[in-house]
């Protein structure tokens, strides 16, 4: 029977290695060892634990209803959970106290506890996180920190030796070694932006956010996920790490903006099939086909046309739609990019300027007090490119929007039966702030109506 393999986040326990007794010298020569490198790396790897506030169960079922509590002004009683050790972090700047980890490690946390290699425990400040790449940036206040130096992950090759270091559950560091098994892994469905380093170094649950280093002890990746049979959580030698160059780009934006501001080209693309490759007269593994160009977009202004085959961006090969999505998604708004396209079997070099997606964030109270506590913005529909939607980035717990049943990630399709595609549309529809608001909401795959009185 073929067992189904399942991708799972690393949120459990990292199995310690047994220490084999080896002689220091063999025929008068020193035995090769990673001990010195590991000793340098260990102080830069920390344990991450989190705690959060949760409501205390009520004996009266009426008190469980948020509308009842809001109407009668009943405060929600909360208590803080005990810290739970969830993963690992890596110190990347000792002077500033900057620590990187996975977004899924600290997601939903009210407090983030960092335990250093020497046993000190400090509360970390969350600078920002990006769920699309699964990177979070923390800041801690502590002296005598040791940071890991970042290497250039673009120079990695299949077969390079690597070492995984984790600090799960306060067990101190565990260390495993292996090689790079593959590069540029994508299409796994773990993150929105995937360009994973695959390694056979034993990466077991609990090592999320841990360090993948080269033999110099330089940071080349952040351990993130494993492939486990049947969801058992056991390691089978297939682990994935986010390349440190990708992490570095996210960290730079989190430091500057507290979030990642992604740009766009304004194109729809598709991978090359055998038939399309033959029709265009190019190799199958070369480029992606431009299926649509948005009017007035950066790609349109650069001269990109439907039917072009895009093969390179800034001299980086584009072999799939995932490649292009990763390249453009990690670029800063306003950056000029060089696009190599094949048109009528001839190569052309075009220049485009990355434009900011409509991601303005506004407090909903600007439009109506019933939307107070909801942070609104605008997102594009990736599959249709030309359609935009009003999007709820955040909803403050206990706010008017929360009690109105609005939730994070909701799309507002219409208000009072009038379609809204941007914040200007919303403002026009809600001209009379005293009338009831009938919102048509898209929540995941579910559509529903919500009436705000």
N, C-alpha and C positions, 0 to 999 in steps of 0.2 A: 504493500500500500504506500502511495506517495503521501508524505506528510506535508501539510500546508504550512508555509513559512509566513510568519507575521512580524511586522515591524512594531517595536514597542519602545517607549521612552525609557531612559536609564534612571529609574527612581528607586532601585532596591539596593542590594548588597554586593560589594566587590569582593570576590573570593581571594584571600591572601595566598601568596605563594609559599610553598615549603622551601626551607633553606637547605640546599644540598651542600654537604661538607666537601670542599675541594681543597687540594693542597695549594699553598701559596706559590711554590716553585715546582716546576717540572724540568728535570735535567738542568737545574740551575737557572732557568728562565722564568720570568714572572708570568703568571696566568693572566690572560686578557680578562678585563672586568669593566663593568659599567658603574662600579661603586662610586668613583670620584664624581662622575657626571651627575649621578642620582643625588648625591649629597648636596651638590650645588642647586639642583632643581627643587628639592623637597620644600625648602622654606617658602617658595613662591606658590605652593599649592595649598589651598585652604578648604575647610569644610563649610558647607552652606546648610543652615537650618532655618526654617521659617515658622512663624506663628500667625494666627489670624483671629479676628473677633467673630463670634457666632452667637446667634440668639439662643436664649435659654428656653427650653420647651415649656409651653404654657399648659396649665391644667384645664383652662376654659377654652374650648375650640373657637369661640368667637374672637379671642385674642390672637389667634393665629392668622386671622384675616387682615391684610394690610389696610383695606379700605375702612374696616371697623376701627382699627387703631388710629388711623389718620383722622376720621370723623370726630372721634371722642378725645383725641389728643393723648392717647395712651402711648407713652414712650416705649421703645423696644429695648428690653434689657439685653445686655450683651456681656459676654465674658471672653477672655482671651484664651485660646487653646495653648497647650504646651508646645514648645518648639519641637518640630519634627525635622530630623536630618534627611534632606532630600537629594543632596548632590554635592558637587565640588565647584570650586572657583579657582581662578588663577590671577595672581597679582601681576599687572602689566606696567604699573607706574608706582614706584615706591615713594617718591616725594609727594605725589598727589593722593596716594592711597587708593588708586583705581584698581578694581577687581572685575574681571569678566566671568560670566557664567551663562547658562542657557536660560532663555525666557521661561521655559516650562518648569524650571526649578523654583523660580520665585513668583510664578503666576498666582494671583489672589492673596499674596502675603501682606499682612499689616506690619509685621516686623521681620527683618532679615538678620539672622544671627550668623556671624562669621567667626569661626574658630581657627586661629593661626597654628602653625606647626609647633610653636613653643607652648601651646596650651591657652594662650590669651583668647578671650571671647569679647567681641565688640559688636555693636549694632551698626549695620550698614545703612547708608542712604542710597535709595534707588535714583540714579541719575536719569535713566530712561531704559526702555527695552523695545525690541522689535520682534514681534511674533512671526513675521514673514520669514526671517532668517533664523529665528530662535536664539537671539543674542540679547543679554541684559548687561548693563554697566552699573556697577556699584561703587560707592566711595566709603572708605573707612578712615577713622582717625586713630592712628597708632604709630608709634615710633619703631625704628629698627626693622623696617620692612625690607623684604628681598623680592625683587621683581624678575620675571623671566623675560629675556630678550626675544623679540619677535624676529623670525627669519622670513625669507621670501618663499612662500609656498608655491609660487608659480614655477620654481626651479626644481620641484620634486619630480622624481621619476619612479615608475613602477620598479620595484625591487630595492628601493632605498630602505635602509634599516630605520626603524622608529621605536620609540618607547612611550608607553602610556602610563601616566601617573595620576592617581586619584586619591581623594581623601573622604571617603564616605563614612557616615555614621560615627565619626569621631574615632575611627580605628587607626588613625594616622595613615600615612601614605601606603598604598600598595602599588607595585611596579610590575609591568609586564612588557615584553619586547616582541617584535615581529618585523614585518616588512610592509611597504606600501603595495597593496594588492591591485589597486586600480585607482584611476583619477577621473574627476569630472562625472561622478555618478549622479544621475538625475532621474526624474520620473518615478521616484519611489513613493511619493505622496506623504513624506514626512513633514516637509516645509513647503512654503510657496516658492521660495528661491532655493534651489538645490544644486550644489556643485561639489559633492562630498569627496573626501579622501576615503577610500576603503582600505582597511588594514586587517591583518590577521593577528595583530597584537591583542591579547585577551582583554576585551573591553566588556566588563560585566555590569549588570544593573547597579546603579549607585554612583557611577562615574560620570554622569551628565555634567558638562561644564569643565571637565578635567583637561589636563594638558596632554597633547601629543607632541613629543619633542624629537629632534634629530639627535645624532650621536654627540653633537656639541652641546646638547642641553638647550638648544634654541627652540622656541615655540613655533610649531608649524601648523597646528590645528587644535580645535576644541572638540573633544569627544562628545557625541550627541546621541547616537542611537545604535542599536544592534539588530541583527536579523536572527530571530529565535524561532525554533520549531514549535508550532502549536501554541505560541504565546507562553511558553514555559518559563521564559526569562533566562534560560541557560545560554552560555556562550558557545557558538559553533564556529568561531573564527571569522565571522563577517561583522565587522564594526565600521561605523561611519563617523567621520570628524569633519567639521566645517573648516575649510582652509583659512589660515590666519589672515591672509590678505583680504578675504571677504569680511572677516570679523573686524579687521582694522578699519575698513571703510564704514562699517556700521558705527563703530565706536567714535570715529571722528564726527559723524553727524549727531550722535547722541550727546556728545560733549558740547557741540555748538548750539543745537536746537532742542535737545531733550527728546527728539524723535527723528525718524528717518524720513526725509522729504524726497520722494522718488519722482523722477522726471519721466518723460515719454517722448517717443518719436512720432506717434500718430499713425501707426500702420497695423494691419492685420496680416499674419503670416501663416504659412503651412509648411510642413516638412516635405522634402522631395520624395516622390515615389519613383519606382523604376520607370514608369511611363513618362512622368514629367522630366526626369533627368535625361532620358533619351530625346525628348522633344526639344529640350534646351541645349542638348549636346554637351553636357557637363557630367563629371563623375557623380555618382549617387551620394557620396559622403561630403559633397561640397555645397554649402549654402542652404538658404531657405527661400521659398517663393513669396513674393509680395502679393497678397490677395486683395488688399484694399489700402487706400491712402486717404486719410482724413483731410478734407479741404482746410487749408490754412494752417495745417500742422507743420512741425519742424521738418518732417520728411517731405511734405508737399513743397515747402519753400526751398528745400535742397534739390528738388528735381527728381525725387524717387517716383517711379511709375509702376502701376499694376503690371505684373508679369516679370518685373526685374527679379533676378536671383541675387540676394545679398550674401556675400561670401566672407567678408571681413569687416570688423569694426575696430578702428585704431590698430590695424595690423594683427588683430586677434582673430583667429579662424572661427567662423560660425558654421557649425555642422548640423544644428538642430534649433527648433524654436526655443527649447530650454536654454541653449547657449546664449541666444540673443536676449532672452528675458533676463538672465543673470547679469549679462554685461551692462545692459541699459538700466536695469533696476538698481545697480550699485553706483551709477554715475550721479554726480552732483548736477543740480539744475544750473543751466547757464554754460555748461561745458560744451566746447565744440568737438564734434566727433567726425572722423573720416570714415566714409562708407564706401566699400568696394562692391560694385554690383556688376552683374553680367547682363547685358541687354543686346539682343540680336547677336549673340555669340561674341560680343566685344565687351571688354572690361572698361568700366568708367569709375572714376573717383569723385564722389560727391561729399560735400561738407554740410553738416546739420548742427544746429544748436539745441541741446536738450531743453525742453520746456517743462515748467512745473505743472504737474497735474492739479486739478482743482481740489485742493485739500484744506481750504480755509476753514478754521474752526471758530464757531460763534456760539455763545450761550443762547439757548433757545428762548430765554426770557426776553430777549430783544424783540421777539415777535409776539409772544403771549406768555403771561404768567403761568399758564398751564403747562408750558414747556420748560419752565425753570428747572435747572438741574441737569438738563440734557445738553450735551455739547454736540452741535450740528456741523456738518461739512458737506462736501460734494465729492462723489466718487464716479469714476467711469466704469462702464460695463466692458470688461476686457474682451468679451466675445463679440460685441457689436461696435466697440470703439466710439461710435458717434453718439451713444446714449449716455446720459448722466443722471444721477439720482441724488436726492438729499439723503444723507447718511447720518446715523447716530453713532458718534465716536465713543461717548461715555454717558452714563446716567448715574448721578449721585444717589446713593441709597438713602431713602427717606425723603427725597425731594418730591415736588409736585409731579414731575414727569415720571418718577418711579411709581408713585401711587396711581398714576394714570396708565400704568402697565407698559410703558415704553421701556425698551431694553437695548443694551449695547449691541451694535451690529444690525439693528433694524434699518430697513430701507423704507422711506416714506414715498409711496407711489403717487398718492393723491390726497388732497385735503378738500373736504366738502365737494367730492366728486369732480374736482378739477386737478388735472395732472400737474405735478410739480417736478421739475428736473434740476432746479438750482435754487439758491437761497433768495434770489430776486423773485422767482415765481412764488416761493413760500410767503414772502413778505406781502406780495400783492393779494394773495388769497386770504391771508389773515389780516385784512384791513380793519375789520371790526373785531376788536379783541374781546368783546363781551358775548359774541354768539358762540354756540356750541361748535366744536371742531370734530368732524368725522374724518378720521385718518385711515387710509388704506395702507396696511403695512405688509411688507415682505419680510418674513423671519425665517431664514434658511430656505427650506422648500415649501414652507407654509405661508399662505396669504390670509390675512384677517383684517377685520375692521375694529377700530378702537374709537369710542366716543368720549371726548373730553368736554365736560360741561363747565 
